[in-house]
Amino acid sequence: MKIRNFNLIVIPFCLFTMFLSFHGYSQDQVTPFNDLETEDGTILKETITQIGNCNTNSTLFIQDLTDSKNKNTLIKEGSLSSAWDKVRQYNPDRFVYLNDGKYMMLHGYYNGNICISVYNSPELQSVIHNQKVFKSGSVVAAYNAMSNENKSDFNKKLGKLAPYFEDEENHTRLKKYLGKELYDNLLKNLNEENMHLLAGGMIHEGMHALLTDEQTYNIQEDFENNYLSMELNELRSYMAEINYHCRFCNWAKKDIDSHWNNINKLIKELEKCRRKKPPEITVEEKEKIEEIKAQIKAHIAMIRVRLREINESAKRMEFLMADYRKNYIKNIDPKKDKINSKLQLNSKFGKLEVAVATFKKDIGTYTADMEKVLSELESILDLWNVWADCKITIPPAQETTKRLITNALKIKFPDPPLKLSDDIKTAAEKEITRNYFQTGALPGESVDPGIQRFGLTTGAIFSFVNMSALNNYFDYLNKTWDGNIEPIHNSFGFDFNVSYFFTQNIGIKAGIENLNSKTEGTLEAYGSNYKSSNQTTGILAGLEFMTNPITENITLLGSACVGPYFSRYSENENGFLTEGTDNSFGYKLAGGLEFMINHSIGIQINSGYRSVKFNDFNTNFFMPGNPPVELDYSGFFGELKAIVKF
């Protein structure tokens, strides 16, 4: 989700100031992870740490981020991998807990520190419940302490394996039948059920963590001010979480197939117990049958865990699509929309909505078909007991069991919309890169803080100049030889600049400006024509500053530049030419408004002050004392410029 106010503090960069706001939560509702002391708090802290360290069955598939051959890892997925690495850096010192069920997780500020908040959501409550119930050494006690409703839910999860947890005697038998490795794996799967939902939330918030506060704020502001038809930061994060669940579902399907392969091997072991009667089956043989059956039931229970988790992923994906549609898509003026690929994004989003709904429906069908096979297999296993008790003459037909396993592996698993969600995420990242300078990383790339926005400006300059020495010379000529030479008080020119921004507000610029001034007249005493023309060119570089938009399309800006100026002086009296060149160092300060016509073309209106003076042209004014020629271009100026950004 986006940076929100919930006593987790939003700190946007706006006009170079930082402000704090609150959403109405009291301080005692927020608890840093390191301060969690209750049983549930300890479980939460340990759970998030487990997930971050990839120490859960459901997160093992993202553990090896360097295995490019494993299609279920996040390698080569660019920002997904970066998001996972980023969020793991937060764990656990920069996690906080909120005793509120409004969200699952959020990325924001608490006490001035960036952090991820975990809410007391239904998903979290489910994980904590499983952690309590299926804790090694206390399952039987937890079962006996349950209400009838919870016992019913427990029995549904465990199926025909549930009676083994009713008392310690049966539980001890189960541990013996399964052996340590299989028993621990069973308990681990039950204990960690639905942790993948929290892992998906961490990927989601990790995507937000890849953006700066400034970028997050600017995207939010553009969306709220109708410059974005889709909230891009949320779009890439929602798509990342959906993409994660698609990958999880693919991994879970492979895990289900693995359990079926193990069941097939155990069925072959069970068939070795098949024989004709008499003689009566011995106690040892019955125990062997029970042992194999218990192992098969353990794998059935773990298949059901995966089926439930896949269904939870499908539900979560459908929720994310509906939530984004409700909160982060709006109709705005197409001319103002900064999203270039709006039609393409809208089309793909619509297709993804259909694909997610179809996937959820098909997963329901897949689960029902798989459950039918599992229930039938459990019934067949019961018949082995009936045979062992001599109530039927032969065990269940071998062909029936083989057919069941074959049918189970043939049940079509629907393809999750992995590519479509990844395409939308990638498109959102490209829009962020284009509009907001830098993003987390495009697919296949690492985080690159060096992505910049360039600007080109050019336009006209009108300057008031301080040509007092030159004008004094003109006064002398006019008085001495009855002239009418006009004084010079201003100059006209142009400039061209290239800007390069490090952030939304601060950048550098470099360019040239050219200024010209001239005058002419006659000297009646000699009957001669007089002309004076002057020109200077500056090569400047410096800093440029820009605020966030103060209206829909107006921004305040400023700059400070320094550099060398090169000037040429020329006067001509009836063909008698006097000229010279000089150079000097000057500075230029400017500020103004930028009006953007669209996201890349705009107009700047600036004013400012320039200081540069020349007095070494190797020539002199023809007046008493022969003072050196002096030109002073210092003074206030105004600019009207066009700008192109890319």
Legacy VTK file of the C-alpha trace (Angstrom):
# vtk DataFile Version 3.0
C-alpha trace
ASCII
DATASET POLYDATA
POINTS 646 float
0.000 0.000 0.000
1.091 3.612 -0.283
2.663 5.590 2.531
-0.355 6.438 4.663
-0.963 8.376 7.882
-1.743 6.103 10.788
0.607 7.573 13.331
3.075 6.063 10.920
4.191 9.368 9.527
4.261 10.476 5.909
7.292 12.600 5.200
7.013 14.033 1.691
9.417 16.520 0.247
7.349 19.584 -0.551
8.898 23.027 -1.060
11.968 21.626 0.699
10.067 21.185 3.987
9.042 18.140 5.975
5.685 17.801 7.653
4.039 15.198 9.863
0.400 14.170 9.984
-1.659 11.586 11.853
-4.604 9.376 11.011
-6.160 9.079 14.416
-4.353 6.097 15.920
-3.165 6.387 19.477
0.465 5.780 20.276
-0.293 2.668 22.331
-1.710 0.916 19.266
1.743 0.849 17.644
4.391 -1.503 19.045
7.897 -1.972 17.618
8.702 -5.647 17.069
11.551 -5.528 19.554
9.063 -4.460 22.265
6.573 -7.295 21.650
6.425 -9.376 24.836
3.110 -11.290 24.670
2.905 -14.863 23.357
1.231 -13.665 20.150
3.811 -10.898 19.782
6.697 -13.330 20.136
5.097 -15.637 17.559
4.642 -12.703 15.181
8.251 -11.583 15.508
9.567 -15.122 15.005
7.238 -15.679 12.043
8.328 -12.557 10.152
11.956 -13.450 10.855
11.378 -16.992 9.550
9.784 -15.684 6.383
12.518 -13.115 5.831
15.170 -15.805 6.253
13.256 -18.113 3.863
13.077 -20.735 6.618
9.511 -21.775 5.814
8.344 -24.426 3.369
6.289 -21.873 1.485
9.218 -19.466 1.015
11.954 -21.948 0.163
11.258 -21.353 -3.520
12.576 -17.772 -3.212
15.577 -18.673 -1.078
18.096 -19.145 -3.856
18.129 -15.848 -5.690
21.115 -16.911 -7.760
19.699 -20.075 -9.333
18.746 -18.928 -12.815
17.680 -22.459 -13.776
14.930 -22.515 -11.168
11.971 -20.826 -12.853
10.195 -20.408 -9.529
12.872 -18.260 -7.953
12.725 -14.492 -8.277
16.036 -14.295 -10.131
15.953 -12.335 -13.376
12.760 -10.681 -12.200
14.536 -7.440 -11.417
12.510 -5.418 -8.980
10.864 -8.487 -7.386
14.269 -9.719 -6.333
15.272 -6.201 -5.259
12.047 -5.825 -3.267
12.632 -9.095 -1.431
16.203 -8.119 -0.585
15.051 -4.652 0.503
12.325 -5.846 2.861
14.677 -8.355 4.464
16.868 -5.418 5.470
13.958 -4.124 7.576
13.583 -7.353 9.543
12.955 -7.217 12.473
14.240 -3.863 13.768
12.181 -1.792 11.341
8.891 -3.658 11.728
6.074 -2.453 13.959
2.774 -4.044 14.970
-0.595 -2.279 14.843
-3.493 -3.667 16.843
-5.914 -2.981 14.027
-7.255 -5.162 11.229
-7.712 -2.521 8.535
-4.848 -3.710 6.322
-2.380 -6.557 6.209
0.830 -4.499 5.933
1.877 -0.937 5.138
5.124 0.881 4.424
5.615 4.233 6.152
7.139 6.141 9.033
7.011 5.601 12.780
8.830 7.974 15.157
10.690 9.425 12.196
12.034 6.056 11.010
10.965 4.278 7.842
9.419 0.921 8.674
6.885 -1.745 7.712
3.799 -2.111 9.862
2.066 -5.465 10.317
-1.641 -5.207 11.121
-3.712 -7.567 13.231
-5.403 -8.853 10.072
-7.357 -12.096 9.564
-4.353 -13.435 7.652
-2.070 -12.762 10.619
-4.559 -14.244 13.094
-4.743 -17.412 10.977
-0.954 -17.765 10.975
-0.669 -17.184 14.734
-3.465 -19.724 15.373
-1.646 -22.375 13.333
1.602 -21.590 15.132
-0.072 -22.149 18.492
-1.959 -25.334 17.571
0.724 -27.149 15.616
3.620 -26.359 17.892
5.873 -29.352 18.456
5.147 -31.076 21.766
1.801 -29.373 22.426
-0.586 -30.419 19.630
-2.598 -32.859 21.778
-3.008 -30.333 24.584
-4.042 -27.657 22.101
-6.596 -30.029 20.550
-8.159 -30.934 23.883
-8.432 -27.250 24.823
-10.342 -26.408 21.633
-14.012 -25.596 21.360
-16.186 -28.040 19.419
-16.172 -25.631 16.473
-12.377 -25.472 16.409
-12.132 -29.249 16.794
-14.367 -29.630 13.757
-12.069 -27.343 11.780
-9.031 -29.285 13.032
-10.580 -32.624 11.978
-11.373 -31.191 8.555
-7.736 -30.124 8.083
-6.265 -33.461 9.207
-8.852 -35.809 7.705
-8.398 -39.446 8.695
-5.186 -38.462 10.473
-7.052 -36.391 13.096
-7.721 -39.249 15.632
-3.977 -39.591 16.186
-3.988 -36.173 17.902
-6.847 -36.898 20.338
-4.597 -38.291 23.069
-0.908 -38.790 23.763
-1.032 -42.557 23.256
-2.292 -42.265 19.680
-0.003 -39.282 19.082
3.015 -41.372 20.179
1.954 -44.123 17.764
1.732 -41.570 14.940
5.240 -40.295 15.610
6.488 -43.872 15.551
4.670 -44.656 12.274
5.860 -41.547 10.476
9.412 -41.356 11.707
11.059 -38.100 12.732
11.589 -36.632 9.269
8.055 -37.140 7.955
6.433 -36.196 11.287
8.463 -32.977 11.525
7.614 -32.116 7.913
3.900 -32.703 8.553
3.923 -30.493 11.621
5.998 -27.850 9.837
3.511 -27.656 6.966
0.533 -27.374 9.307
2.382 -24.905 11.534
3.335 -22.633 8.608
0.046 -22.710 6.724
-0.799 -19.319 5.174
2.589 -17.792 5.963
2.833 -17.284 2.222
0.171 -14.571 2.524
2.488 -12.585 4.781
5.409 -13.228 2.414
3.324 -11.764 -0.432
2.590 -8.724 1.721
6.299 -8.287 2.392
7.036 -8.375 -1.352
4.317 -5.736 -1.814
5.808 -3.411 0.799
9.318 -4.134 -0.444
8.303 -2.677 -3.796
7.228 0.520 -2.039
10.521 0.565 -0.138
12.419 0.751 -3.443
11.023 4.230 -4.112
12.120 7.340 -2.271
9.659 9.261 -0.108
9.828 12.043 -2.653
8.866 9.794 -5.557
6.082 8.164 -3.543
4.699 11.551 -2.590
4.888 12.938 -6.128
3.044 9.926 -7.565
0.345 10.209 -4.908
-0.015 13.939 -5.539
-0.283 13.454 -9.305
-2.948 10.798 -8.835
-4.937 12.895 -6.383
-4.618 15.979 -8.622
-5.822 14.061 -11.704
-2.517 13.779 -13.549
-2.515 9.982 -13.364
-5.440 7.757 -14.290
-3.777 4.848 -12.452
-1.690 5.155 -9.265
1.629 3.812 -10.559
3.374 3.092 -7.256
0.419 1.023 -6.080
0.055 -0.634 -9.484
3.584 -2.038 -9.507
3.248 -3.160 -5.863
-0.141 -4.827 -6.367
1.171 -6.559 -9.479
4.299 -7.694 -7.629
2.186 -9.334 -4.913
-0.077 -10.989 -7.502
3.012 -12.104 -9.397
4.376 -13.622 -6.193
1.145 -15.569 -5.627
1.254 -16.851 -9.210
4.747 -18.186 -8.559
3.685 -19.630 -5.228
0.792 -21.487 -6.853
3.131 -22.992 -9.445
5.468 -24.091 -6.668
2.575 -25.505 -4.604
1.383 -27.562 -7.604
4.844 -29.126 -7.898
4.784 -29.844 -4.170
1.396 -31.558 -4.534
2.779 -33.708 -7.359
5.745 -34.599 -5.147
3.393 -35.816 -2.395
1.481 -37.915 -4.936
4.740 -39.515 -6.047
5.473 -40.395 -2.425
1.959 -41.806 -2.032
2.481 -43.935 -5.114
5.662 -45.400 -3.599
3.863 -46.104 -0.315
0.965 -47.786 -2.133
3.508 -50.152 -3.674
4.781 -50.912 -0.162
1.206 -51.507 0.966
0.628 -53.915 -1.915
3.466 -56.061 -0.577
1.162 -56.828 2.372
-1.425 -58.275 -0.013
-1.869 -62.081 0.296
-4.592 -64.649 0.304
-6.126 -65.942 3.539
-5.675 -67.983 5.622
-3.507 -67.902 7.656
-4.664 -64.985 9.844
-2.815 -61.681 9.566
-0.377 -61.254 12.406
-0.199 -58.281 14.766
3.106 -57.305 13.199
1.535 -57.298 9.732
-1.356 -55.172 10.944
1.114 -52.716 12.452
2.973 -52.506 9.160
-0.266 -51.780 7.333
-1.147 -49.071 9.874
2.304 -47.554 9.534
2.096 -47.313 5.740
-1.452 -45.978 5.911
-0.434 -43.312 8.426
2.375 -42.180 6.146
-0.012 -41.970 3.190
-2.484 -39.977 5.321
0.306 -37.581 6.296
0.975 -36.849 2.630
-2.769 -36.442 2.042
-2.880 -33.897 4.883
0.022 -31.946 3.362
-1.677 -31.962 -0.059
-4.723 -30.452 1.608
-2.536 -27.752 3.178
-1.305 -26.799 -0.276
-4.814 -26.842 -1.712
-6.027 -24.489 0.999
-3.045 -22.195 0.478
-3.563 -22.104 -3.299
-7.186 -21.150 -2.740
-6.095 -18.422 -0.311
-3.676 -17.106 -2.953
-6.467 -17.042 -5.548
-8.741 -15.174 -3.120
-5.976 -12.705 -2.303
-5.305 -12.067 -5.999
-8.996 -11.415 -6.623
-9.127 -9.063 -3.621
-6.082 -7.137 -4.832
-7.586 -6.638 -8.286
-10.921 -5.423 -6.870
-9.206 -3.190 -4.307
-6.996 -1.556 -6.921
-9.942 -1.033 -9.249
-11.922 0.592 -6.435
-9.220 2.885 -5.031
-6.558 3.547 -7.653
-8.197 3.942 -11.068
-10.052 7.080 -12.128
-11.281 8.816 -15.255
-9.379 12.035 -15.925
-8.760 14.397 -18.813
-6.646 12.335 -21.269
-4.613 15.426 -22.147
-3.446 15.731 -18.533
-2.672 12.046 -18.047
1.076 11.484 -17.655
0.690 7.807 -18.514
1.715 7.291 -22.136
0.534 3.671 -22.242
-2.857 4.343 -20.629
-4.925 2.412 -23.160
-2.513 -0.511 -23.110
-2.394 -0.572 -19.306
-6.170 -0.357 -18.993
-6.609 -3.140 -21.509
-4.109 -5.413 -19.778
-5.589 -4.654 -16.367
-9.034 -5.626 -17.656
-7.617 -8.839 -19.087
-5.914 -9.589 -15.783
-9.192 -9.101 -13.914
-10.779 -11.723 -16.144
-7.736 -14.011 -15.849
-7.690 -13.800 -12.032
-11.432 -14.464 -11.779
-11.063 -17.417 -14.146
-8.074 -18.740 -12.201
-9.983 -18.550 -8.909
-12.938 -20.395 -10.443
-10.715 -23.043 -12.026
-8.763 -23.480 -8.785
-12.068 -24.188 -7.076
-12.778 -26.896 -9.656
-9.233 -28.286 -9.324
-9.564 -28.419 -5.528
-12.967 -30.150 -5.693
-11.657 -32.753 -8.152
-8.546 -33.319 -6.033
-10.573 -33.577 -2.820
-12.807 -36.187 -4.451
-9.746 -38.311 -5.252
-8.279 -37.832 -1.766
-11.532 -38.854 -0.063
-11.783 -41.917 -2.291
-8.197 -42.842 -1.434
-8.958 -42.525 2.281
-11.942 -44.866 1.823
-9.719 -47.399 0.052
-7.221 -47.231 2.926
-10.076 -47.975 5.359
-10.866 -51.130 3.389
-7.370 -52.407 4.134
-8.350 -52.381 7.815
-11.554 -54.252 7.041
-9.522 -56.870 5.202
-6.943 -57.079 7.986
-9.795 -57.720 10.455
-10.911 -60.641 8.234
-14.223 -59.007 7.377
-13.551 -59.224 3.620
-11.536 -61.848 1.788
-9.340 -59.655 -0.389
-7.868 -56.149 -0.083
-9.051 -53.330 -2.364
-8.268 -53.979 -6.011
-4.825 -52.820 -7.028
-6.174 -51.443 -10.311
-8.555 -49.150 -8.405
-5.729 -47.574 -6.451
-3.571 -47.170 -9.547
-6.458 -45.515 -11.376
-6.935 -43.045 -8.523
-3.295 -41.954 -8.525
-3.258 -41.665 -12.316
-6.417 -39.553 -12.233
-4.976 -37.325 -9.509
-1.895 -36.517 -11.577
-4.075 -35.869 -14.634
-6.255 -33.250 -12.943
-5.521 -30.082 -14.880
-3.979 -27.320 -12.826
-4.959 -23.894 -14.221
-2.147 -21.595 -15.260
-1.941 -18.533 -12.974
-1.685 -15.196 -14.849
2.051 -14.866 -14.205
3.109 -13.203 -17.456
0.213 -10.754 -17.601
0.796 -9.511 -14.045
4.516 -9.185 -14.767
3.819 -7.226 -17.974
1.649 -4.729 -16.098
4.244 -4.383 -13.331
6.947 -3.743 -15.936
4.796 -1.161 -17.748
4.140 0.654 -14.451
7.873 0.714 -13.706
8.619 2.220 -17.102
6.040 4.953 -16.505
7.583 5.681 -13.088
11.038 5.824 -14.643
9.856 8.205 -17.355
7.858 10.516 -15.105
9.599 10.364 -11.735
13.312 10.090 -12.618
14.291 6.956 -10.725
12.568 3.758 -9.658
13.473 0.609 -7.807
14.639 -1.341 -10.832
13.266 -2.470 -14.115
13.114 -6.232 -14.691
16.603 -7.652 -14.881
18.243 -4.520 -13.502
19.500 -3.537 -10.090
18.370 -0.451 -8.240
19.867 2.517 -10.064
19.679 5.888 -8.348
21.313 7.515 -11.379
18.271 7.621 -13.655
17.683 11.343 -14.315
15.382 13.785 -16.081
16.891 16.153 -18.632
15.576 19.536 -19.713
16.398 21.817 -22.621
15.502 25.517 -22.438
15.933 28.355 -24.882
14.424 31.805 -25.133
14.725 35.578 -25.188
16.361 37.815 -22.584
15.685 41.489 -21.912
18.248 43.113 -19.602
18.641 46.437 -17.862
22.362 47.225 -18.001
24.547 49.690 -16.118
26.486 51.308 -18.967
27.317 54.518 -17.023
30.900 54.813 -18.349
29.799 54.315 -21.951
26.868 56.701 -21.603
29.181 59.363 -20.089
31.300 59.002 -23.241
28.191 59.511 -25.411
27.293 62.631 -23.382
30.759 64.015 -24.046
30.452 63.374 -27.798
26.970 64.918 -27.951
27.995 68.053 -26.079
31.317 68.534 -27.827
30.229 67.913 -31.435
26.521 68.636 -31.230
25.512 65.001 -31.406
22.293 63.042 -30.847
23.638 59.627 -29.834
21.137 57.765 -27.625
22.388 56.267 -24.346
22.298 52.478 -23.795
20.154 51.301 -20.871
19.212 47.786 -21.922
20.260 44.859 -24.034
18.525 42.003 -25.826
19.690 38.447 -26.277
18.988 34.753 -26.043
20.189 31.748 -24.085
20.272 27.963 -24.346
20.612 25.626 -21.355
20.731 21.939 -20.543
19.555 20.850 -17.092
20.127 17.561 -15.314
18.174 16.819 -12.128
19.418 14.607 -9.314
16.056 14.655 -7.552
12.653 16.156 -8.181
13.877 19.432 -6.698
17.629 19.768 -7.221
19.721 19.621 -10.372
22.547 21.205 -12.295
22.467 23.288 -15.452
24.913 24.504 -18.036
24.503 26.745 -21.049
25.320 29.930 -22.892
23.729 33.368 -23.086
24.356 36.037 -25.652
23.581 39.731 -25.072
23.722 42.608 -27.556
23.378 46.387 -27.248
23.846 49.124 -29.806
23.139 52.763 -30.551
23.771 55.288 -33.322
23.427 58.954 -34.157
25.077 61.897 -35.894
27.741 64.375 -34.845
26.522 67.611 -36.529
29.792 69.556 -36.025
31.579 67.125 -38.341
28.548 65.929 -40.293
29.519 62.351 -39.466
27.530 59.231 -38.651
28.340 57.381 -35.434
27.565 53.784 -34.459
28.425 51.815 -31.325
27.692 48.075 -30.912
28.601 45.738 -28.057
28.153 42.027 -27.533
28.900 39.576 -24.736
28.622 35.795 -24.472
28.623 33.890 -21.192
29.316 30.210 -20.642
27.632 29.399 -17.335
27.087 26.441 -15.044
25.461 26.062 -11.661
22.589 24.716 -9.603
18.916 24.704 -10.447
16.087 24.321 -7.951
12.463 23.396 -8.483
9.537 23.025 -6.092
6.797 20.451 -6.336
3.845 21.776 -8.397
1.995 24.594 -6.629
-1.011 24.240 -8.950
-1.961 21.677 -11.546
0.810 22.731 -13.925
2.778 25.588 -12.351
6.084 25.142 -10.535
8.408 27.628 -8.856
12.055 27.475 -9.893
15.358 29.159 -9.262
18.986 28.972 -10.354
22.429 30.227 -9.461
25.144 30.109 -12.124
28.685 31.368 -12.582
31.147 31.342 -15.454
33.327 33.308 -17.887
31.939 36.032 -20.158
33.548 37.162 -23.426
32.797 40.624 -24.798
33.437 42.636 -27.970
33.330 46.460 -28.201
33.020 48.364 -31.478
32.492 52.023 -32.529
32.439 53.406 -36.038
32.595 57.054 -37.087
32.361 57.523 -40.855
34.342 54.337 -41.453
36.922 54.947 -38.747
36.638 51.726 -36.697
37.709 51.254 -33.101
37.225 47.860 -31.480
38.505 45.542 -28.772
37.779 42.333 -26.852
37.807 41.440 -23.181
36.770 38.641 -20.850
35.619 38.594 -17.267
34.016 36.352 -14.662
30.390 36.862 -13.674
27.376 35.330 -11.994
23.659 35.140 -12.624
20.803 34.579 -10.157
17.285 33.864 -11.407
13.868 32.762 -10.228
10.466 32.381 -11.781
7.539 30.221 -12.819
7.368 27.179 -15.025
4.079 26.447 -16.775
3.873 22.951 -18.271
1.546 22.600 -21.247
1.868 18.831 -20.955
4.269 16.484 -19.206
7.198 17.360 -21.518
6.652 20.831 -23.049
6.330 24.081 -21.149
7.147 27.778 -20.773
9.356 29.527 -18.226
9.046 33.162 -17.138
12.044 34.259 -15.084
13.613 37.364 -13.649
16.888 37.893 -11.864
20.141 39.756 -11.503
23.400 39.449 -13.447
26.800 40.824 -12.479
29.590 41.088 -15.066
31.862 44.016 -15.985
34.574 44.541 -18.650
37.314 47.221 -18.620
40.317 45.777 -20.439
39.595 46.109 -24.189
43.055 47.579 -24.953
41.379 50.701 -26.284
40.200 54.013 -24.840
37.327 56.456 -25.037
38.258 59.585 -27.110
37.661 62.069 -24.355
39.757 63.981 -21.829
41.969 61.666 -19.794
41.557 58.824 -22.353
39.834 56.492 -19.876
39.759 52.781 -20.832
36.627 51.463 -22.518
34.291 49.987 -19.911
31.119 47.940 -20.443
28.962 46.890 -17.504
26.232 44.325 -18.208
25.254 44.141 -14.547
21.593 44.640 -13.764
18.195 43.067 -13.564
16.780 41.017 -16.424
13.691 39.118 -17.562
13.460 35.915 -19.584
10.776 34.145 -21.600
11.811 30.622 -22.518
10.481 27.373 -23.929
11.368 24.121 -22.196
11.393 20.501 -23.305
11.798 17.763 -20.685
12.675 14.131 -21.280
LINES 1 647
646 0 1 2 3 4 5 6 7 8 9 10 11 12 13 14 15 16 17 18 19 20 21 22 23 24 25 26 27 28 29 30 31 32 33 34 35 36 37 38 39 40 41 42 43 44 45 46 47 48 49 50 51 52 53 54 55 56 57 58 59 60 61 62 63 64 65 66 67 68 69 70 71 72 73 74 75 76 77 78 79 80 81 82 83 84 85 86 87 88 89 90 91 92 93 94 95 96 97 98 99 100 101 102 103 104 105 106 107 108 109 110 111 112 113 114 115 116 117 118 119 120 121 122 123 124 125 126 127 128 129 130 131 132 133 134 135 136 137 138 139 140 141 142 143 144 145 146 147 148 149 150 151 152 153 154 155 156 157 158 159 160 161 162 163 164 165 166 167 168 169 170 171 172 173 174 175 176 177 178 179 180 181 182 183 184 185 186 187 188 189 190 191 192 193 194 195 196 197 198 199 200 201 202 203 204 205 206 207 208 209 210 211 212 213 214 215 216 217 218 219 220 221 222 223 224 225 226 227 228 229 230 231 232 233 234 235 236 237 238 239 240 241 242 243 244 245 246 247 248 249 250 251 252 253 254 255 256 257 258 259 260 261 262 263 264 265 266 267 268 269 270 271 272 273 274 275 276 277 278 279 280 281 282 283 284 285 286 287 288 289 290 291 292 293 294 295 296 297 298 299 300 301 302 303 304 305 306 307 308 309 310 311 312 313 314 315 316 317 318 319 320 321 322 323 324 325 326 327 328 329 330 331 332 333 334 335 336 337 338 339 340 341 342 343 344 345 346 347 348 349 350 351 352 353 354 355 356 357 358 359 360 361 362 363 364 365 366 367 368 369 370 371 372 373 374 375 376 377 378 379 380 381 382 383 384 385 386 387 388 389 390 391 392 393 394 395 396 397 398 399 400 401 402 403 404 405 406 407 408 409 410 411 412 413 414 415 416 417 418 419 420 421 422 423 424 425 426 427 428 429 430 431 432 433 434 435 436 437 438 439 440 441 442 443 444 445 446 447 448 449 450 451 452 453 454 455 456 457 458 459 460 461 462 463 464 465 466 467 468 469 470 471 472 473 474 475 476 477 478 479 480 481 482 483 484 485 486 487 488 489 490 491 492 493 494 495 496 497 498 499 500 501 502 503 504 505 506 507 508 509 510 511 512 513 514 515 516 517 518 519 520 521 522 523 524 525 526 527 528 529 530 531 532 533 534 535 536 537 538 539 540 541 542 543 544 545 546 547 548 549 550 551 552 553 554 555 556 557 558 559 560 561 562 563 564 565 566 567 568 569 570 571 572 573 574 575 576 577 578 579 580 581 582 583 584 585 586 587 588 589 590 591 592 593 594 595 596 597 598 599 600 601 602 603 604 605 606 607 608 609 610 611 612 613 614 615 616 617 618 619 620 621 622 623 624 625 626 627 628 629 630 631 632 633 634 635 636 637 638 639 640 641 642 643 644 645
